[in-house]
Amino acid sequence: MADISEKVLHELETKQLAPHSRLRFLLKRALLWSVYTLSILLGGLATSATIYFMSDREWGLLPRLRMTFLDTVLTVLPFFWLALLAALFVAAYFDFKHTDRGYRIRPVYIIASNLLLSVLLGFTFHFGGIGQTLDNYLDLRMPSFPSSLAQKRAIWSRPDVGLLSGEIIQVQMGPKLLLLDWNGDTWTIINDNAFWPPMIGNATGTPIKIIGRMLDEDSFYAEEIRPWEAPVHRRPRLNPMMRPMPSPPPMP
């Protein structure tokens, strides 16, 4: 026993090691658990945004777009959120492994618990409208960000395949209406036989989506008019923070 004590003392003196205070260990533990908790919370936000992105896709329209398989994958999958979720997942795993008892737990249990926590938080945030709010905010503040709204505008800005969207700027006799699309172009919409649910309304500034066919470079025949925001995603307490529309041209 004496020999072991002498060896330990010799090792301490040789390497000039000194014991750390209890406060340092407590701070390290608090930091590790804080980082782990933050990773899980951010993972929940990323999961929520991913769920919103996927639920906002109108899958029945994909055949109409006539896209290649690669273009379809790029359109329907939120690669940014999936990559961020994977990075946060890895960060949470390695951080937990460095906690005081984390090394004792089998990796499969850590991975399963991280995944479960992120998914539960993600669905909770999604039903609270947080995923939608986050997507709208990033779309408004970062024009180049691949948000769900940006993808949606791109899909519904294909008059060549019968998809058009924008804001109503004038309702005319005929019946006709003028539409300002997301690119700032004005369209005359013929909607005499269009299916137009009363819930949508026709007030100036109302954003709508139209399925129909292109007549010429600025005229479109409407077969169906839909609300821009699906009912399941419209929340009275959340204003849709879309980018400002271009100013319409003066009326003749």
TITI-516130 format. One line per field, with one value per residue: residue number from 1; residue in one letter; z, x, y of N, C-alpha, C in turn. Coordinates in Angstrom, 3 decimals, padded with zeros to 6 digits, always signed. Each point is the difference from the previous one (the first is absolute). Layout:
BEGIN
resi: [NUM,...]
resn: [A,...]
nc3: [Z,...]
nc1: [X,...]
nc2: [Y,...]
cac3: [Z,...]
cac1: [X,...]
cac2: [Y,...]
cc3: [Z,...]
cc1: [X,...]
cc2: [Y,...]
//
This chain:
BEGIN
resi: [1,2,3,4,5,6,7,8,9,10,11,12,13,14,15,16,17,18,19,20,21,22,23,24,25,26,27,28,29,30,31,32,33,34,35,36,37,38,39,40,41,42,43,44,45,46,47,48,49,50,51,52,53,54,55,56,57,58,59,60,61,62,63,64,65,66,67,68,69,70,71,72,73,74,75,76,77,78,79,80,81,82,83,84,85,86,87,88,89,90,91,92,93,94,95,96,97,98,99,100,101,102,103,104,105,106,107,108,109,110,111,112,113,114,115,116,117,118,119,120,121,122,123,124,125,126,127,128,129,130,131,132,133,134,135,136,137,138,139,140,141,142,143,144,145,146,147,148,149,150,151,152,153,154,155,156,157,158,159,160,161,162,163,164,165,166,167,168,169,170,171,172,173,174,175,176,177,178,179,180,181,182,183,184,185,186,187,188,189,190,191,192,193,194,195,196,197,198,199,200,201,202,203,204,205,206,207,208,209,210,211,212,213,214,215,216,217,218,219,220,221,222,223,224,225,226,227,228,229,230,231,232,233,234,235,236,237,238,239,240,241,242,243,244,245,246,247,248,249,250,251,252]
resn: [M,A,D,I,S,E,K,V,L,H,E,L,E,T,K,Q,L,A,P,H,S,R,L,R,F,L,L,K,R,A,L,L,W,S,V,Y,T,L,S,I,L,L,G,G,L,A,T,S,A,T,I,Y,F,M,S,D,R,E,W,G,L,L,P,R,L,R,M,T,F,L,D,T,V,L,T,V,L,P,F,F,W,L,A,L,L,A,A,L,F,V,A,A,Y,F,D,F,K,H,T,D,R,G,Y,R,I,R,P,V,Y,I,I,A,S,N,L,L,L,S,V,L,L,G,F,T,F,H,F,G,G,I,G,Q,T,L,D,N,Y,L,D,L,R,M,P,S,F,P,S,S,L,A,Q,K,R,A,I,W,S,R,P,D,V,G,L,L,S,G,E,I,I,Q,V,Q,M,G,P,K,L,L,L,L,D,W,N,G,D,T,W,T,I,I,N,D,N,A,F,W,P,P,M,I,G,N,A,T,G,T,P,I,K,I,I,G,R,M,L,D,E,D,S,F,Y,A,E,E,I,R,P,W,E,A,P,V,H,R,R,P,R,L,N,P,M,M,R,P,M,P,S,P,P,P,M,P]
nc3: [+000.000,+000.799,-000.708,+000.061,+001.294,+000.175,-000.721,+000.681,+001.177,-000.377,-000.415,+001.126,+000.675,-000.648,-000.064,+001.233,+000.400,-000.089,+001.134,-000.727,+000.070,+000.985,+000.150,-000.333,+000.744,+000.939,-000.269,-000.051,+001.089,+000.568,-000.441,+000.326,+001.140,+000.125,-000.451,+000.785,+000.997,-000.241,-000.131,+001.065,+000.623,-000.454,+000.430,+001.081,-000.016,-000.243,+000.929,+000.780,-000.383,+000.239,+001.109,+000.306,-000.341,+000.601,+001.050,-000.360,-000.314,-001.201,+000.524,-000.068,+000.233,+000.654,-000.363,+000.384,+000.936,-000.284,+001.225,-000.100,+000.191,-000.495,-000.953,-000.120,+000.128,-000.822,-000.609,+000.227,-000.056,+001.287,-000.958,+000.040,+000.234,-000.988,-000.694,+000.320,-000.246,-001.059,-000.283,+000.318,-000.731,-000.879,+000.019,+000.023,-000.940,-000.654,+000.112,-000.240,-000.968,+000.037,+000.256,+001.299,-000.482,-000.940,+000.414,+001.037,-000.732,-000.455,-001.061,-000.172,+001.327,-000.111,-001.086,+000.562,+001.147,-000.658,-000.759,+001.053,+000.717,-001.044,-000.219,+001.294,+000.171,-001.071,+000.369,+001.221,-000.479,-000.791,+000.947,+000.547,-001.252,+000.795,-000.562,-000.103,+001.244,+000.339,-000.755,+000.442,+001.224,-000.207,-000.513,+001.024,+000.908,-000.593,-000.978,+000.262,+001.161,-000.086,+000.249,+000.799,+000.457,-000.021,+000.510,+000.867,+000.130,+000.047,+000.796,+000.696,-000.590,-000.380,-000.552,-000.430,+001.276,+000.011,+000.547,+000.670,+000.554,+001.003,-000.096,+000.409,-001.153,-000.701,+000.380,-001.209,-000.853,-000.181,+001.068,+000.401,+000.176,+000.588,-000.351,+001.098,-000.861,+000.491,-001.337,+000.388,-000.637,-000.827,+000.502,-001.156,+001.045,-000.877,+000.799,-001.225,-000.187,+000.632,+000.586,+000.685,+001.000,+000.531,+000.687,-001.284,-000.554,-000.376,+001.244,-000.299,-000.489,-000.367,+000.658,-001.249,-000.191,-001.253,-000.260,-001.161,-000.931,-000.547,-000.168,+000.583,-000.341,-000.001,-000.559,+000.930,-000.422,+000.986,+000.440,+000.838,+000.999,+000.549,+001.316,+000.134,+001.169,+000.078,+000.168,-000.124,-000.898,-000.181,+000.667,+000.592,+000.918,-001.152,-000.210,-001.207,+000.417,-001.056,-000.934,+000.108,-000.448,-001.283,-000.201,+000.006,-001.302,-000.407,+000.497,-001.146]
nc1: [+000.835,+001.064,+000.330,-001.295,-000.054,+001.181,-000.473,-001.151,+000.638,+000.789,-001.108,-000.607,+001.114,+000.159,-001.329,+000.356,-000.660,-001.148,-000.616,-001.099,-000.493,-000.855,+000.236,+001.253,-000.105,-000.539,+000.919,+000.944,-000.533,-000.137,+001.247,+000.418,-000.705,+000.541,+001.191,-000.117,-000.485,+000.968,+000.835,-000.595,+000.034,+001.228,+000.271,-000.698,+000.673,+001.150,-000.380,-000.362,+001.105,+000.619,-000.719,+000.166,+001.281,+000.024,-000.638,+000.831,+000.607,-000.357,+000.029,-001.282,+000.707,+000.764,-000.938,-000.771,+000.961,-000.145,+000.361,+001.331,+000.465,+001.168,-000.636,-000.692,+001.109,+000.616,-001.155,-000.098,+001.329,-000.158,+000.908,-000.283,-001.299,+000.032,+000.803,-000.756,-001.066,+000.643,+000.400,-001.204,-000.440,+000.996,-000.239,-001.299,+000.240,+000.928,-000.851,-001.045,+000.776,+000.194,-001.293,-000.203,-001.213,+000.205,+001.253,-000.831,-000.645,-000.629,+000.803,-000.522,+000.170,+001.218,+000.283,-000.559,+000.603,+001.142,-000.164,-000.341,+000.958,+000.831,-000.473,+000.004,+001.174,+000.443,-000.708,+000.508,+001.202,-000.132,-000.629,+001.074,+000.245,+000.916,-000.187,-001.283,-000.025,+000.770,-000.739,-001.107,+000.534,+000.520,-001.180,-000.491,+000.826,-000.109,-000.002,+001.252,-000.651,+000.275,-000.854,-000.971,-000.076,+001.342,+000.022,-000.878,+000.651,+001.117,-000.605,-000.531,+001.163,-000.824,-000.308,+001.205,-000.055,-000.532,+001.108,-000.830,+000.697,-000.557,-000.100,-001.255,+000.019,-000.867,-001.273,-000.158,-000.781,-000.817,+000.337,+000.738,+001.267,+000.648,+001.056,+000.627,+000.820,+000.731,-000.041,-001.182,-000.375,-000.753,-000.975,-000.641,-000.782,-000.299,-000.999,-000.574,+000.802,+000.794,+000.497,-000.770,+000.539,-001.208,+000.597,+000.370,-001.146,-000.313,+000.309,+000.249,+001.074,-001.087,+000.890,+000.135,-000.418,+000.427,-000.913,+000.627,-000.108,+001.187,-000.595,+000.689,+000.880,-001.214,-000.499,-000.903,-000.372,-000.794,+000.418,+000.975,-000.570,+001.203,-000.175,+000.758,-000.566,+000.426,-001.281,+000.672,+000.518,-001.272,+000.764,-001.127,+000.737,+000.135,+000.565,-000.435,+001.236,-000.740,+000.911,+000.319,-001.247,+000.387,+000.206,-001.330,-000.086,-000.007,-001.224,-000.350]
nc2: [-001.207,-000.040,-001.121,-000.362,+000.355,-000.610,-001.002,+000.081,+000.141,-001.005,-000.632,+000.354,-000.299,-001.150,-000.222,+000.371,-001.086,+000.635,-000.287,-000.229,+001.222,-000.203,+001.305,-000.336,-001.068,+000.781,+000.930,-000.942,-000.574,+001.210,+000.247,-001.215,+000.067,+001.212,-000.407,-001.065,+000.726,+000.913,-001.030,-000.538,+001.190,+000.254,-001.249,+000.352,+001.162,-000.634,-000.874,+001.023,+000.656,-001.155,-000.179,+001.298,-000.093,-001.195,+000.502,+000.996,-001.138,+000.372,-001.218,+000.269,+001.108,-000.876,-000.904,+001.021,+000.030,-001.282,-000.203,+000.068,-001.231,+000.452,+000.671,-001.119,-000.732,+000.849,-000.217,-001.308,-000.086,+000.281,+000.038,+001.298,-000.206,-000.896,+000.822,+001.062,-000.738,-000.470,+001.244,+000.448,-000.991,+000.175,+001.323,-000.260,-000.900,+000.714,+001.001,-000.791,-000.500,+001.318,-000.237,+000.245,-000.267,+000.905,-000.135,-000.113,+000.914,-001.063,+000.147,-001.227,-000.030,+000.497,-000.723,-001.071,+000.320,+000.292,-001.080,-000.722,+000.579,-000.093,-001.232,-000.318,+000.613,-000.667,-001.066,+000.149,+000.328,-001.070,-000.704,+000.549,-000.401,-000.569,-001.196,+000.303,+000.454,-001.029,-000.812,+000.590,-000.059,-001.207,-000.293,+000.685,-000.536,-001.196,+000.904,-000.357,+000.064,-001.321,+000.964,-000.438,+001.256,+000.016,-001.237,+000.416,+001.159,-000.755,-000.888,+001.011,+000.044,-000.988,+001.179,-000.361,-000.413,+001.230,+000.528,+000.794,+000.988,+000.659,+001.330,-000.028,+000.671,-000.737,+000.129,-000.594,+000.617,-001.019,-000.665,+000.999,-000.259,+000.984,-000.699,+000.346,-000.632,-001.016,-000.005,+000.483,-001.119,+000.726,-000.758,-000.171,-000.240,-000.954,+000.323,-000.005,-001.075,+000.823,-001.071,+000.828,-000.683,+000.232,-000.994,-000.046,+000.409,+001.245,+000.275,+001.259,-000.582,-000.712,-000.748,-000.440,-001.250,-000.124,-000.927,-000.063,+000.934,+000.122,+001.200,+000.969,+000.897,+000.514,-001.113,-000.321,-001.200,+000.383,-001.186,+000.328,+000.634,+000.012,-000.106,+001.070,+000.185,-001.258,-000.387,-001.153,+000.852,+000.345,+000.825,+000.352,-000.633,-000.674,+001.178,-000.379,-000.165,+000.202,-000.130,+001.293,+000.131,-000.129,+001.278,-000.063,-000.230,+001.266,+000.058,-000.606]
cac3: [+000.000,+000.069,-001.307,-000.914,+000.371,-000.436,-001.461,-000.346,+000.330,-000.958,-001.271,+000.146,+000.015,-001.298,-001.002,+000.607,+000.009,+001.203,+000.017,-000.355,+001.011,-000.254,-000.796,-001.404,-000.458,-000.083,-001.163,-001.191,-000.112,-000.390,-001.388,-000.845,-000.041,-000.688,-001.438,-000.406,-000.015,-001.123,-001.237,-000.126,-000.305,-001.389,-000.796,-000.046,-000.941,-001.352,-000.304,-000.221,-001.318,-000.978,-000.066,-000.710,-001.399,-000.669,+000.023,-000.848,-001.410,-000.619,-000.729,-001.205,-001.100,-000.518,-001.387,-000.913,-000.184,-000.986,+000.409,+000.090,+001.343,+000.844,+000.297,+000.933,+001.316,+000.483,+000.303,+001.102,+001.217,+000.612,+000.248,+001.022,+001.330,+000.268,+000.303,+001.323,+000.985,+000.136,+000.718,+001.401,+000.547,+000.285,+001.089,+001.244,+000.350,+000.540,+001.244,+001.053,+000.308,+000.868,+001.334,+001.010,-000.098,-001.376,-000.582,+000.432,-000.737,-001.333,-001.036,-000.605,+000.880,-000.130,-001.310,+000.030,+000.863,-000.693,-001.099,+000.564,+000.545,-001.110,-000.700,+000.872,+000.017,-001.332,-000.194,+000.914,-000.603,-001.254,+000.285,+000.550,-001.072,+000.061,-001.237,-001.022,+000.325,-000.287,-001.451,-000.512,+000.429,-000.791,-001.365,-000.041,+000.324,-000.808,-001.299,-000.676,+000.800,-000.663,+000.897,-000.571,-000.769,-001.254,-000.846,-000.351,-001.034,-001.245,-000.554,-000.452,-000.991,-001.236,-000.831,-001.166,+000.333,+000.590,+001.405,+000.140,+001.325,+000.261,+000.764,-000.761,+000.058,-000.444,-000.490,-001.107,-000.520,-001.058,+001.091,-000.146,+001.070,-000.275,+000.982,+000.002,+000.442,+000.893,-000.769,-000.318,-001.258,+000.152,-000.805,-000.054,+000.307,-000.389,+001.027,-000.104,+000.409,+000.959,+001.343,+000.877,+001.291,+000.591,+001.134,-000.427,-000.157,-001.174,+000.379,-000.500,+000.880,+000.398,-000.757,-000.473,-000.929,-001.086,-000.927,-001.244,-001.178,-000.497,-001.283,-000.683,+000.928,+001.183,+000.267,+000.565,+000.232,+001.294,+000.206,+001.446,+000.790,+001.352,+000.898,-000.036,+001.170,+000.273,+001.263,+001.161,+000.330,+000.264,+001.427,+000.147,+000.767,-000.765,-001.296,-000.964,-000.254,-001.325,-000.445,-000.554,-001.411,-000.777,-000.170,-001.260,-000.944,+000.105,-000.727,-001.148]
cac1: [-000.835,+000.921,+000.635,-000.963,-000.115,+001.217,-000.043,-000.962,+000.610,+001.080,-000.630,-000.532,+001.114,+000.673,-000.822,-000.460,-001.454,-000.620,-001.434,-000.888,-001.022,-001.343,-000.737,+000.333,-000.741,-001.415,-000.184,+000.143,-001.208,-001.094,+000.208,-000.309,-001.439,-000.612,+000.212,-000.841,-001.386,-000.144,+000.019,-001.302,-000.994,+000.200,-000.428,-001.456,-000.365,+000.297,-001.006,-001.260,+000.069,-000.037,-001.380,-000.779,+000.419,-000.554,-001.460,-000.460,+000.121,-001.229,+000.591,-000.750,+000.392,+001.327,-000.009,-000.278,+001.207,+000.839,+001.388,+000.794,+000.014,+000.886,-000.682,-001.083,+000.609,+000.469,-001.170,-000.834,+000.759,+000.629,+001.375,+000.643,-000.459,+000.474,+001.434,+000.130,-000.472,+001.042,+001.128,-000.395,-000.127,+001.355,+000.512,-000.655,+000.510,+001.359,-000.029,-000.526,+001.014,+001.012,-000.526,+000.623,-000.479,-000.351,+000.835,-000.486,-001.212,+000.273,-000.284,-001.320,-000.977,+000.182,-000.535,-001.460,-000.584,+000.140,-000.959,-001.344,-000.183,-000.089,-001.269,-001.086,+000.055,-000.331,-001.448,-000.563,+000.243,-000.745,-001.404,-000.066,+000.242,+001.361,+000.696,-000.478,+000.502,+001.432,+000.170,-000.415,+000.961,+001.219,-000.330,-000.095,+001.281,+001.089,-000.616,+000.587,-000.199,-000.930,-001.139,-001.177,-000.701,+000.720,-000.312,-001.419,-000.135,+000.577,-000.929,-001.219,+000.334,+000.217,-001.209,+000.136,-000.578,-001.321,+000.054,+000.279,-000.363,+000.326,-001.003,-001.051,+000.142,-001.255,-001.049,-000.671,-001.205,+000.343,+000.843,+001.447,+000.730,+001.408,+000.862,+001.422,+000.724,+001.133,+001.077,-000.387,-000.743,-001.451,-000.728,-001.461,-000.493,-001.380,-000.454,-001.450,-000.448,+000.975,-000.437,+000.540,-000.690,-000.329,+000.871,+001.216,-000.257,+000.618,+000.438,+001.307,+001.094,-000.140,+000.872,-000.708,+000.652,-000.937,+000.259,-000.710,+000.872,+000.495,-000.580,+001.093,+001.064,-000.512,-001.375,-000.031,-001.351,-000.031,-000.908,-000.174,+000.699,+000.227,+000.678,+001.460,+000.401,-000.946,-000.719,+000.679,+001.160,-000.377,-000.196,-000.339,+000.973,+001.237,-000.153,+000.933,+001.043,+000.564,+000.753,-000.901,-000.299,+000.313,-001.126,-000.711,+000.017,-001.220,-001.141,-000.365]
cac2: [+001.207,+001.134,+000.144,+000.629,+001.411,+000.687,+000.112,+001.043,+001.292,+000.247,+000.354,+001.357,+000.941,-000.017,+000.671,+001.250,-000.027,+000.561,-000.290,+001.109,+000.293,-000.549,+000.971,-000.204,-001.172,+000.357,+000.869,-000.829,-000.810,+000.885,+000.378,-001.148,-000.216,+001.144,-000.201,-001.131,+000.469,+000.930,-000.793,-000.655,+001.030,+000.402,-001.143,+000.059,+001.063,-000.490,-001.019,+000.704,+000.629,-001.090,-000.482,+001.021,-000.009,-001.176,+000.036,+001.099,-000.411,-000.501,-001.114,-000.311,+000.871,-000.342,-000.481,+001.109,+000.797,-000.698,+000.133,-001.218,-000.572,+000.810,+001.262,-000.306,-000.204,+001.300,+000.821,-000.486,-000.279,+001.184,-000.428,+000.841,-000.401,-001.354,+000.079,+000.617,-000.972,-001.020,+000.610,+000.164,-001.343,-000.457,+000.830,-000.433,-001.335,+000.071,+000.775,-000.863,-001.005,+000.594,+000.281,-000.849,-001.379,-000.298,-001.055,-001.308,-000.345,-000.519,+000.999,-000.148,+000.631,+001.456,+000.389,-000.142,+001.036,+001.285,+000.027,+000.093,+001.347,+000.954,-000.200,+000.465,+001.462,+000.478,-000.018,+000.999,+001.313,+000.105,+000.261,+001.350,+000.968,+000.538,-000.333,+000.922,+001.333,+000.010,-000.010,+001.306,+001.012,-000.151,+000.390,+001.451,+000.631,-000.538,-000.297,-001.158,-001.208,-000.924,-000.210,-000.631,+001.022,+000.210,-001.151,+000.084,+001.032,-000.518,-000.996,+000.661,+001.033,-000.756,+000.090,-000.874,-001.310,+000.211,+000.390,+001.429,+000.509,+001.397,+000.740,+000.684,+001.463,+000.613,-000.889,+000.660,-000.634,-000.940,+000.522,+000.004,+000.677,+000.245,-000.654,+000.362,-001.193,+000.243,+000.623,+001.370,+000.053,+000.076,-000.972,+000.034,-001.341,-000.284,-000.942,-000.131,-001.337,-000.532,-000.386,+001.037,-000.108,+001.304,+000.307,+000.689,+001.421,+000.610,+001.339,+000.412,-000.406,-001.400,-000.906,-001.185,-000.922,-000.281,-001.102,+000.249,-000.069,+001.284,+000.375,+000.699,+000.396,+000.689,-000.429,-001.347,-000.506,-000.686,-001.121,-000.135,+001.014,-000.492,+000.949,-000.142,-000.773,-001.081,+000.234,-000.576,+000.823,+001.378,+000.224,+001.418,+000.773,+000.100,+000.635,-000.583,+000.994,-000.174,+001.163,+001.009,-000.126,+001.194,+000.917,-000.250,+001.124,+000.819,-000.514,+000.861]
cc3: [+000.000,-001.343,-000.990,+000.288,-000.471,-001.518,-000.443,+000.279,-000.972,-001.354,+000.041,-000.055,-001.362,-001.047,+000.496,-000.084,+001.307,-000.045,-000.363,+001.083,-000.408,-000.876,-001.488,-000.568,-000.147,-001.215,-001.297,-000.221,-000.483,-001.474,-000.946,-000.117,-000.685,-001.509,-000.515,-000.111,-001.178,-001.332,-000.236,-000.359,-001.447,-000.950,-000.120,-000.964,-001.438,-000.422,-000.307,-001.381,-001.111,-000.186,-000.763,-001.487,-000.750,-000.064,-000.910,-001.483,-000.495,-000.982,-001.299,-001.202,-000.666,-001.422,-001.018,-000.324,-000.998,+000.298,-000.066,+001.437,+000.941,+000.377,+000.996,+001.421,+000.592,+000.410,+001.284,+001.302,+000.545,+000.399,+001.084,+001.396,+000.352,+000.353,+001.380,+001.090,+000.239,+000.792,+001.484,+000.696,+000.404,+001.183,+001.341,+000.460,+000.650,+001.297,+001.147,+000.413,+000.964,+001.354,+000.979,-000.065,-001.433,-000.600,+000.365,-000.837,-001.415,-001.062,-000.577,+000.856,-000.076,-001.300,+000.009,+000.836,-000.655,-001.105,+000.528,+000.532,-001.113,-000.713,+000.844,+000.060,-001.355,-000.255,+000.913,-000.565,-001.271,+000.260,+000.683,-001.029,-000.054,-001.277,-001.135,+000.233,-000.329,-001.503,-000.597,+000.346,-000.833,-001.454,-000.145,+000.163,-000.894,-001.360,-000.698,+000.755,-000.672,+000.890,-000.714,-000.854,-001.345,-000.980,-000.504,-001.090,-001.341,-000.675,-000.599,-000.896,-001.318,-000.866,-001.220,+000.252,+000.744,+001.458,+000.111,+001.384,+000.128,+000.826,-000.940,+000.116,-000.519,-000.480,-001.048,-000.385,-000.998,+000.219,-000.301,+001.260,-000.462,+001.150,-000.169,+000.519,+000.785,-000.717,-000.394,-001.315,+000.278,-000.991,+000.038,+000.151,-000.417,+000.940,-000.044,+000.450,+001.050,+001.301,+000.990,+001.330,+000.612,+001.127,-000.405,-000.074,-001.235,+000.285,-000.589,+001.023,+000.464,-000.813,-000.360,-000.875,-001.039,-000.817,-001.256,-001.197,-000.477,-001.375,-000.865,+001.068,+001.218,+000.307,+000.424,+000.253,+001.261,+000.009,+001.483,+000.696,+001.439,+000.880,-000.049,+001.150,+000.271,+001.353,+001.223,+000.444,+000.301,+001.477,+000.213,+000.720,-000.742,-001.338,-000.979,-000.430,-001.349,-000.377,-000.617,-001.496,-000.736,-000.143,-001.330,-000.933,+000.129,-000.883,-001.182,+000.250]
cc1: [+000.865,+000.650,-000.926,-000.125,+001.210,+000.017,-000.954,+000.574,+001.107,-000.560,-000.532,+001.111,+000.683,-000.773,-000.577,-001.538,-000.541,-001.495,-000.823,-001.056,-001.340,-000.818,+000.264,-000.768,-001.486,-000.287,+000.093,-001.253,-001.164,+000.121,-000.366,-001.501,-000.731,+000.126,-000.888,-001.463,-000.245,-000.030,-001.345,-001.085,+000.115,-000.389,-001.517,-000.498,+000.226,-001.009,-001.342,-000.032,-000.054,-001.421,-000.869,+000.317,-000.672,-001.529,-000.569,+000.129,-001.346,+000.405,-000.732,+000.394,+001.304,-000.028,-000.220,+001.268,+000.967,+001.485,+000.720,-000.030,+000.859,-000.658,-001.136,+000.531,+000.446,-001.170,-000.693,+000.775,+000.666,+001.446,+000.684,-000.375,+000.467,+001.480,+000.222,-000.418,+001.052,+001.188,-000.318,-000.119,+001.370,+000.592,-000.592,+000.550,+001.374,+000.055,-000.490,+001.023,+001.057,-000.544,+000.527,-000.442,-000.306,+000.795,-000.497,-001.180,+000.356,-000.408,-001.402,-001.077,+000.089,-000.629,-001.526,-000.649,+000.098,-001.045,-001.420,-000.280,-000.177,-001.341,-001.169,-000.041,-000.411,-001.493,-000.689,+000.146,-000.841,-001.457,-000.191,+000.289,+001.414,+000.777,-000.393,+000.546,+001.484,+000.258,-000.356,+001.000,+001.278,-000.236,-000.023,+001.361,+001.151,-000.563,+000.554,-000.221,-001.025,-001.191,-001.125,-000.776,+000.671,-000.283,-001.441,-000.230,+000.523,-000.960,-001.227,+000.285,+000.359,-001.265,+000.062,-000.572,-001.327,-000.025,+000.425,-000.449,+000.428,-001.097,-000.998,+000.213,-001.253,-000.955,-000.798,-001.269,+000.425,-000.385,+001.491,+000.603,+001.428,+000.819,+001.429,+000.779,+001.244,+001.196,-000.326,-000.733,-001.510,-000.679,-001.493,-000.496,-001.466,-000.516,-001.505,-000.520,+000.919,-000.679,+000.686,-000.751,-000.251,+000.945,+001.230,-000.217,+000.710,+000.461,+001.377,+001.084,-000.079,+000.952,-000.746,+000.921,-001.043,+000.499,-000.820,+000.902,+000.325,-000.595,+001.007,+000.950,-000.496,-001.459,+000.004,-001.447,-000.002,-001.039,-000.299,+000.835,+000.071,+000.589,+001.501,+000.505,-001.056,-000.675,+000.727,+001.168,-000.361,-000.341,-000.269,+001.069,+001.323,-000.288,+000.984,+001.023,+000.659,+000.767,-000.952,-000.203,+000.463,-001.216,-000.696,+000.085,-001.283,-001.095,-000.327,-001.308]
cc2: [+001.251,+000.240,+000.698,+001.491,+000.784,+000.185,+001.111,+001.379,+000.360,+000.446,+001.429,+001.041,+000.088,+000.793,+001.314,+000.116,+000.555,-000.291,+001.246,+000.178,-000.624,+000.938,-000.195,-001.195,+000.317,+000.884,-000.791,-000.835,+000.846,+000.399,-001.140,-000.224,+001.153,-000.150,-001.126,+000.440,+000.936,-000.758,-000.676,+001.016,+000.463,-001.127,-000.057,+001.066,-000.444,-001.059,+000.640,+000.649,-001.052,-000.521,+000.997,-000.013,-001.147,+000.054,+001.078,-000.331,-000.528,-001.088,-000.305,+000.839,-000.424,-000.551,+001.114,+000.798,-000.614,+000.161,-001.341,-000.509,+000.836,+001.318,-000.211,-000.170,+001.332,+000.895,-000.430,-000.231,+001.267,-000.304,+000.831,-000.473,-001.402,-000.009,+000.607,-000.969,-001.080,+000.547,+000.163,-001.343,-000.548,+000.782,-000.424,-001.346,+000.080,+000.808,-000.870,-001.055,+000.531,+000.428,-001.045,-001.458,-000.428,-001.150,-001.397,-000.502,-000.434,+001.021,-000.093,+000.655,+001.533,+000.490,-000.047,+001.105,+001.373,+000.138,+000.188,+001.397,+001.027,-000.113,+000.508,+001.524,+000.569,+000.036,+001.009,+001.403,+000.181,+000.337,+001.349,+001.078,+000.527,-000.305,+000.934,+001.406,+000.120,+000.049,+001.359,+001.092,-000.068,+000.387,+001.515,+000.660,-000.438,-000.418,-001.233,-001.303,-000.915,-000.358,-000.729,+000.999,+000.251,-001.136,+000.076,+001.046,-000.501,-000.990,+000.676,+001.202,-000.672,+000.058,-000.910,-001.390,+000.157,+000.352,+001.464,+000.451,+001.452,+000.642,+000.661,+001.512,+000.719,-001.080,+000.762,-000.748,-001.062,-001.439,-000.156,+000.595,+000.208,-000.570,+000.498,-001.194,+000.391,+000.630,+001.427,+000.146,-000.021,-000.949,+000.315,-001.421,-000.101,-001.087,-000.241,-001.357,-000.615,-000.410,+000.935,-000.068,+001.376,+000.411,+000.800,+001.500,+000.542,+001.422,+000.288,-000.355,-001.433,-000.882,-001.283,-000.846,-000.402,-001.189,+000.250,-000.168,+001.408,+000.272,+000.739,+000.509,+000.751,-000.330,-001.459,-000.388,-000.853,-001.109,-000.211,+001.060,-000.484,+001.103,-000.234,-000.860,-001.054,+000.230,-000.524,+000.853,+001.450,+000.156,+001.491,+000.811,+000.185,+000.667,-000.623,+001.026,-000.271,+001.263,+001.005,-000.209,+001.250,+000.880,-000.274,+001.203,+000.796,-000.564,+000.938,+000.722]
//
